[in-house]
Amino acid sequence: MRGVRWRRAVSQAGRSVAVWAVSTVTMLALAGILPDFRLQPPDGDNSPTIAVTAAVGAGVFGLLSALVWPVLVRLLLLVPALVLGLLVFFLNGSLLLLALRLNPSGQSEVAPETAVIVAAVMSAVASATGGALAVRDDDAYRHRLHRLSVRRSRGGPPCATTPGTVFLQLDGVGHDVLLAAAATGVMPTTARWLGHTPGHAATHRLTLWHTDWSSQTGASQLGILHGSNHDVPAFRWYEKDSGEVMVCNRPTSAAELQRRAVERTGDAGLLAGDGASRGNLFGGGADEQALVLSIAVGRRDAATRSRAGYFAYFSDPANAVRTALSFVAEVVREIVESTRARLRRQRPRVGRGGLYPFVRAFATVVERDVVVTAVMGDMLAGRGAVYADLVAYDEVAHHSGPRSRDAQKVLARLDRSLALIANVAEHAPRPYRIVVLSDHGQSPGETFRARYGLTLGDLVRAGCGLPVPRRAQRTHSGAEARAAVRAALRRPVEESGGGRSPAAPGSEPLVLASGNLGLVSFPDVPHRMSKEEIDARHPALLSTLANHPGIGFLLVRSERHGAVVLGAFGAEIPLDRLDEEPGPLAGFGPRAADAVRRTHAFPHTADIMVNSFHDPADGEVLAFEEQIGSHGGLGGPQARPFLLSPLDLSAPVEDGEDLVGAEHVHRVLRRWLSERNAPETPLEPTPEERAA
């Protein structure tokens, strides 16, 4: 143990000396280049004195930066990002001026505007050097976290000795994708847990579970953390009673959905008590929440509390350096990969320009690093239950494809994060059981627009006889829709104003997309419209949609049958007959009928629910958004996520039973938490300890 400490001390000292030396050389170089920056009097030319002045100045500047840095990051919670960005430059320049003033030689001079440039360059060089030296030093990284956690927990209540549980959500990773990654060596840690590595017995079991119709993070995570995802028909939907469009990743919507779930269940959530929620859409009732969307609205202290996770991470300069270097590398990687895809004319393909490289880098680097560090800090602090969401794979798979090389690289990095968390568990003050799960998978396929030349919104408007863009008019689908309108109205299209059917003002439909699930609503009608009402207003619309080759099936309310599923060639199946006569649902699996019936019962189900075409042979769907890996509806791997649990936990379900729906997963996770003898409550001291 003493030898390990000495090696750590020597390694740290070596890195510090190296950074100091590089900073000194940088200061000397800048003094030679910039005319307003001198390290000696105008009439002096003493090389040793100049070198000493640079070394002392670089050392003082580094020391001041280290002391002021945590305070600067703390300001991130109080000021807008733009103001903070400007503040960093001016503060660094001020620190350099102060460092030169404190220099014993008193011979250095620098103009204030030049000081900002010198400070920025020196900070960048020092950070790059220190990060390059420490980026692979995971042992030192874990040791720093352990030291910080001991400092935080000192003087707190005694930790329970019963096992804690960490739930790690790998967003968008399907059951089959995980199995393939483990089998091919992309995810060696996962393979070892499953017993796929020679010489290692299995420590975890892998269970397939099935999502609801709305196979997306908002519905799944709400159900998993709060036990209810009732009335979440899609990722985005229109609510007629309020006139609002709900979007699951919008802070106000997330807060409202969480409030509804708590009101419906009468329970705070899975993490109530000694729990922590990290990087999630919802809090789960946890006392400790960071980077949680549902608390990013309302009181300022709640928003500040959510953003505190950034302070906890970036207050360590080594963390900031790791992340900054990796962020830049990820942006470059995305630009290279997207350029390569264009040059190869890869299909399917979607646009990946604009801000997307930075969005991807944030999801795959910043969010991952901050959340993983927060989880490790929670473990080292001895928290009873932690739930964290890692969104990296989901973001990349949307634009590169679920089984693309890009996605495989992200899986490999996520697996290293799992290994790091497992290693940190060895330093934790209590044993931990690590459960890995996903909220949905992703189904491959080109976009609806790429295949047919028009969007779902264009097709709906054409079916209503409303004007559509010229590009949509020239497509085969657009022409067929206009012909259907003419036939339904029994008159030439010219007589109805260029394809426009008689309609009351404000009757234009609102079309929303959630992956390969589309929702059509008529905002001017206060209730959910029936098939009969839709046919009376737009006689060609439902047939246009149901007979389109890119559409799998429709769900609409019916005055005669309660609700019906519509498909091609006039298929019309009442919901209560779907088990005997699945009709257009036949290719979507045996659980599709139950999922559709459940969604029909929601108060805010759209007037027309549209699920895209699905090819059972290869799992392909057609996304109504610009994604070549999509989720949100029925069809393919998107509805088959996984649950990877330690063998010392009870089996999720009995043999022969299926794990269906996020609410069922919530009940399983809650059961597992109860199996650890209520660790939410710290162990009470024994009578002997009380007497002592």
N, C-alpha and C positions, 0 to 999 in steps of 0.2 A: 504493500500500500504506500509505504514511504517512497519507494522507487517510482511509482506511478505519479505521485504528487510532484516529485522532482522533475520528471519528464515533462509534465504539464507546464510547470513553471519555466523550464528552459525553453519549451516551444513557444510559450507566450512572450517571453522576453526576446526571443529571436525575431518573432513577427514584429514586435514593437520597434526594435532596432532597425529592421529592414524598412518599415514604413517611415521612420524618422530619417533614414539615409536618403530614401527616394524623395522625400519632401524637401530635404536640404538641397539636393541636386536640382529639383524643380525650381526652387526659389532662386538659385544661382543662375539658372538658364533664363528665367523670366527677367531677372535684373539685367542680364546682358542684352535682352531683346527689347524690353519696353523702355522708352526714353524717360518716363516720369517715375521710374522705380530705381533707386540706388541703394546699395549696401555699404557705401563708403563715402567720405567727403568728396566734393568735386575735385580737390587737388590731391587726393590720396589714391594709392594703387598698391596696397599691401595685401597680397593674396592670402596669407594665413589669417589676417584680420577679417577679410571678407568672408572666408570660409566659416570662421567661428561665428561671425554675425549671422550668417545664413542658418547655421545649425541651431543657434540659440533661438532665432526668430521662428524657425520651423517647429522647434520643440514647444515653445510657448503658445504658438498658434494652435498646435495639435491639442495641447492640454486645455486651452480655453474652449476649443470646439467640443471636446469630450464633456466638459462640465456644463456647457450651455445647451448641448444637443437635446437632452431630455426635456428641458424647459421649452425649447423650440417646438418639439413634437407635441407637447402638451397643448400648445397654442392651436394645434390643428383642430382641437375640439371646440375652439371658440371663434375662429375667424374663417372666412370663406377661403376656398382653395387658391383663388387668384391672388388675394392679398397675401396669403402665406407664401406663395411662390416668390413674390417681390420681396417679402420680408426676409426670406432666406438669403438672397443676394446682398441686401444692405447689411444684414446682421453679420454675415461672413466678412464683408469688407470692414465693418467696424471692429470685428475681432482681430483682423490683421493689423489695422492701425494701432489697436491697443497692444498687440504683441510686439510691434516694432517700438512702441513707446517704452515698453518694459525691458527692452533689450539693453543690457548694461553698457554696450559700446556707444549707444546713442548716436550712431553715425548713419543710420538708414533713413531714407526719405521716400515717400510715395504720395502721389496725388490721390485724393479721395476716390475719384472715378476709376483710377487705375487699380486702387486697392480692391474694388469689387471684382475686377477681372482676375487679379492675382489670387484672391481668396477662392474664387470659383474654380480656377484651374488646379490649385493646390488641393482643394477638398476632393475634387474628382480623382486626381492622381493618387492621393493617399487612400481614398476609399477603394479604388480599383486594386491597388497593391495589397491592402489588408484583406480585401475580399478574396483575391486570387490565392492568397496564402492560407486563408481559413475556410474556403468554400467546401473543401472535402473533409474538414476536421469535425466530423459529426460527434466524436467523443467529447471534444472540448465544447461543442455546441450544447450537448446534453448536460455537461457538467455546469455550464453557466445557468441553464434553466433550473437545474436542481438547486443551485446556490440561491437563485432568486426566489424559488418556491419556498425554501426553508426560511428565508428572510420574511416572506409574506405571511407564512403560517406561524411564525414564532409568537407565542403568547396566545394563540387561538385555542379552541376546544380540542380535546384529544380525538384523534381520528378513529373511526370504527375499524375493526380488524376483519369484518366480513367483506367479501369481494365487492368491488365496484363494477360498474358495467359501462363500457364505451360503445356507443352506436355510431358507426361511420357509414354515411350514405354516399355511395359512389353514383352520382347523378347520371341517369341514362344508360348505365351499363346493364345490358340484358343478361339473362341466365346463360344463353348459349355463347355469348361473347366472352363472358367470364370463364366458362369451361374451356373454350378454345385458347384463350390467352394463358391459362394455367397449363394446358397440355403442350403448347408450343414453346414454353419457357419465357413468354413475355412477362408473366407475373410469377416469378419464382417463389415469393413468400406465400402467395395464395396456393400455389401448387404444393408447397410443403405442408401447409395447414390441411389440405385435402388428402394428403398421403400419396401424392403423385410423384414425389421425389424419392428415389431409392434410398433406403436406410432410415426413412422418417415415417413413423406411423401417423395416421390421420388424427388431428386434434379438433377438427371442425366438421360439421355436416352441411351439405349444400341442399337447399330446398327451393323449389320453384314456386312462385306465387303468381296470382293472376290479378291484374288491375281491374278497376271498373271501366266503363266505357270511356270516361275521360282519363286517358292514360298520360297524365302529365303531373309535374311536381306539385302544383297547387292543390289538386285533389288528393294525391297520394300522401303528401306530407301532412296535410291538414288531418286526414284520417289517421295517420300513424301517430302523430303527436297529440292530437286532441280527441281521438276516438270517434269523430264524425266528419264526414265530407258530404253530408246531405246538402242538396241544392247547389252543388258545384258542377254544372253540366259541361263545362269546357274550361280552357285556359282564359278565354275572354267571352263574355256574353252580355246581352242587353237586358236590363231589368225594366219592364214597362211601368211598374208602380212608382219608381223613383226617377225614371228617365236617364239612368246612369249606365255607362258601360263599365262592367267590372273586369279588371285585369289582375290575375293572381300575383304578378310580380310588381304591382303598383302598391306603394306603402299604404295608402288609404284603403284600398281594397283588401289587402292582407290583414290590416287591423280589423276591418269589419267582418271578414270571414272568421277570424279567430274569435271575435266577440260572439258571433252566431253559434259557433261550435261549442264554446264554453256554456252559453245559455241553453243549448239543446241537451248537453250531457250533464250539466250541473257539476262538472269537474274541471279543475284548472288545467290538467294535462298530464302527460306521461312523466314529465320531469319535475312535477311539483315537489317541493322539499329541497333537498340538497342536490339540485340538478343544475346543469349548465347547457345552454343552447348556443351553438356557434355556427354562424354563416347560414342560418336557415331562413325560410320565409316566415315561420311562426315560432313563438317562444316555447310552446309546450308546457307553460306554467313554471319554467325554471326561474330561480332567484337570480342566477348569473346569466346574463344575455349579452352577447356582443355580435355585431354585424347581423342582427336579426331585423328583417324588413318590417315586421308588424309593429315594432316599437319605434320606428324611424319617423313617426308622425305624432302630433299632439304636443305634450309639454316638451320644452327645450331640454330639461334634464333627462327625459327618456331618450331623446335623439342623441344626446351627448353620451349617455350610457351605452347605446348601441355602437357608437363609433369608438368607444374606449378600447376596443380590441386592437385598433391600429396603433394606439399609443403603447399598449402592452407589448406589441411586436417591434415597432420602429424605435422605441426608446433604447434598444440595443443597437449601436451602430453597425455591428457585424451583420445583424439581420437585414438592415437597410441595404448594405452592400451586396449581400447575397441576392436579394430580391431585385435590386437595380440591374445588376449584371445579367441575371436570368431573364428579366423583362426585356432588355434590349435584344438578347439572343433570341428570344421567342418571337419578337416582332420581325427580326431578320429571317428567321426560319419560316414564318408564315408567308412573307413576301416571296422567298425563294420557291416554296412549295406551290403557291398559287400561280406563279409565273411558269413553273414547270408544267402544271396542269393545263394552262392555256396553250403552251407551245405544243404539247402532245395532243391537243384537242380532246382532252379527256371527257368522257360522258358517263353519267350525268355530271353536270357542273353548274354551280351558281356563282354569282359575283362575290368576290372576297376583297374588294378594294375599300377605299374610304377609310373610315375609322376602325374597320373590322380587325386589322392586325393588332391594334392596341386593345380592343375589347377581348380578343383571344388571349393576349398576353396577361391582361388583368385576371381573367378567369383561371388560366393555367399556371400562373406564377404568383401574383400578389394574393389572390383569394386563397389559393392552396397553402402558401407559406404562412399567412396570418392565421388561418383556421387550424392548421396542423400544430402550430406553436401554441395556440390557445388551448387545444385539446391536451397537449403535453403538460402545459401549465396546470390545467385542471386535475390531471392525474397526479402530478407531483404535489398538488395541494390536498389530495385525498378526497375529491368530490365523489358522491355516491353514484351519479348517473350523468353521462355526457352524451349529447346527440349533436353531430356535426355533419354538414353537407359539403361535399367536394364536387364542384360543378365543372371541372376541367374537361372531362371526356364528353359530356353532353354538348358543350359549346363547340368543340372541335368536330364532333361527329355530325352535327347539323350541317356544316359547310364542307367537310371533307369526306363524309360517308362513315357509317358505323364500323366498317371493317377496313378502312383505309390505313395506309402506312402512318399517316399523321395520328390517327386515333390509337394505333398500336403503341406509338411512342408515348402518348399521354398515359395509357394504361401502365406502361412500364414505370413511369415516374410516380403514378399513384401507388403502385405496388411498393416502391421504395419508401413512400410515406407511411404505408402500413407497417413496413419493417421498422422504421424509425420509431413509430408509436409503440410497437411491441417491445422494442429495446428500452424505451423510456419507462415502460411499465415495471421494469426490473428495479428502477430507482424509486418507485412510488412508495408512499408509506402504507399502502394497502394493496392486496392483490387485485388485479383487474381481469375481467373477461371481455374480450373484444368481439363484438358482433358487427359484421359488415353486411350491408344490404343495399338494394337500389330501389328507386321509386317507380321506375318504368324502364323499358328498353327503348330501342330505336329501330324503326323499319326503314329499309333502303328504298330507293326509287326516285325517278326524276320528278320534277314538279308538274302539277296539272297545267300550268301555263306553258312550260317548255314542250309538253307533248301535244297540246291542242291549240296553242297560240292565243289563248284568252284565259282570263282568270275566272274563278267561280262567280265573282261579282258581275263580270261581263255576261256570263251565261244566265245568271238570274235576271239581269236587266233585259237581256234579249228575250227570255221567256215571258217577261212581263210586257213586252212590246215597247220598252223604253229605249231611248237612244243609247248606243254603245260606241266606243271608239272605232275608228275606221279599221284599225288593225284587227279588231275582233269581228267586224262585219265581213272581212275578207276570208275568214277561216271557215272550214267546213262546218264546225260546230255552230258558229254564228249564223251561217246561212240556214242550217237545219232549224235552229230556234226561230228564226224569222218566218220560215215556212210553216212551222207549227202554229205560230201566232195567226198567220193568215188563214190557216185551215180552221182554227178554233173560232175565229171571228167571222168566218165565211165571207171574207172580202179581201181585195188586194191590199197589200201593205201600203200602197200609196194613199189609199183612202183614209188611213188612220195616222197620217202625219209622219210618214217615214218609219213605220213600225211601232208607233206609239199607240197603245190601247187606251180607251177612255178610262180615266182614273181620277179620283178626287185629289185635290191639292194635298201635298204632304204624304201621299201614299207610297212614295218610293221606298223600296225595301232597304234594310240595313243588313249588310252581309259581313260576318266576322269569321275569321279563320283561326283554328287551333290545330296546327299540324294538318292531318288529313281529315279532320272533322270541321265541317262548315255549319254555321248557324245563320238562318235567315229570319229576320224579324220585321214586322210592319209596325213602326212606332206609333202611327196614328190610331191603331186599334188597341184599346186598353186591356183587352184580354188575349189569351192565347188563341189564335185563330184555328178553326177547324178546317178539314179538307174541303168540306162543302163551301165554306166561306171563301177559301182561297180560290177554288174553282170558279166561283161566281164572279170574283173580282178579276182574276187572271187565269182564264180557262186553259192556257197552254203551259203555264209555269210548271206544275207538278209533273206532267208528262214529259216536258223538255228535260227536266232534271233526271227523272227516273230512267229514261231511255238513253241517256248519254253514256257512252262507253267508259268514261272516267269516273262514273258514279256507281257506288256499290248498292246503296239503299238509302231510303228516306224514312224518317219517322214524323208522322203528323197526327194531330188529334182528329178524332172522327166523331161526328154526332151519332152515327149508327152503332159503331163498335167500340167507342171509347178512345181507341187509338189504333192506327194501322201502320204496317211497314209496307212501303211501296218499292217495287223493283221494275226491271225492264219488262217489256212485252205485256204490260198491264197487270203485273203481279200486285196483289193487294191482300195482305195477310193480317187479320186482327191479332193483337198481342196475345190474347188468350189461346190462340191456335198455333203459336210459333213452335211449341214443343213437338206437335204432330206434323206440322207443315212449315218448316223453317223458311222456305222460299228463298229470297235473296240473301238470307243470313246463313245459308248452308255452308258457304265457304269460309265463314268467319269463326267456326268452332262451336263446340257444344254449349259454351257459356255466354254466347252472344245474346241469346234471347233474354236471359235473366238481366244482363247488363242494360239492355234496351228498355225492358220493363221498369227497372229501377229508375232510370233517367226520366222516363215518361212521368213518373210520380213527383218530380221536382216542381216546385212552384214557378221557377224561372226558366224552364225549358223553352227553347225558341219555338217559333211558329213552325219552322221546318228545320229538322236536324238532318244534315247531309253527311254521310260517310263515304269516303272515296272508294274507288275500285281497289280490290285486293287480289293478288295472285297467290293462292296457297302453295304453289310449287316452289317459289323462291322468296315468299314473304314480302313482295314488292307492294307498295302503296303509292299513291300520288298525292303529294302534299299540296295543300292550297296556299301554303306560304313558300317563300324562296329557301327551301331546305331540301337537301338530298338524303338526309337522315332525319326522319320526323317521328313524332309521337303526339298523341292527343286523342286518337280515335281507336277504332278496332281494326285488326288486321296485322298479321306478322309478329315479329319479335317485340314490338313496342309494348305489348300487353303481358310480357313474360319476364318480369324482373326476378331477382334472387334474394335469398336470405341465407347468409353464411354464419352459423352459430357454433360455439364451442360444444364439444360432446358432453361436458359436465352439466349443461343445461338440458332441461327436458325437451323431447322432440316437439317441434312446432305443432304438428298435427298427428293424429293417429294414422296407422297404416291404412292406405286406401282412401283417406280423406284428402281433399284438396284445400289449399290455402287461397281463398278467394276474397279479394277486396282489401283496401287499406285499413278499414275498420277491424277486420279480422286480424291483420298484422298487429294493430294496436293492442288487441287483447292478448296476443302471444307475448309481446314485449312486456306488457304489464305483469303477466304471469311470471316471466323470468325475473323481473325486479322483485316480486314478492318471494321468489325462491331464495333470495340472498338474505332473508331475515331482516327486512326493512332497514337497509343501510342508510336511508334518508336521514335517520336519527342517529347522531353520534352515540357511541357506546357510553352508557352511564358508568361512572366510577364504582368500583366494588366498595362494600362497607369498610374494608381495610384501608382502601385508598382514601375514602372520606375521612376516616379517623386520622390518617397520616396528614 
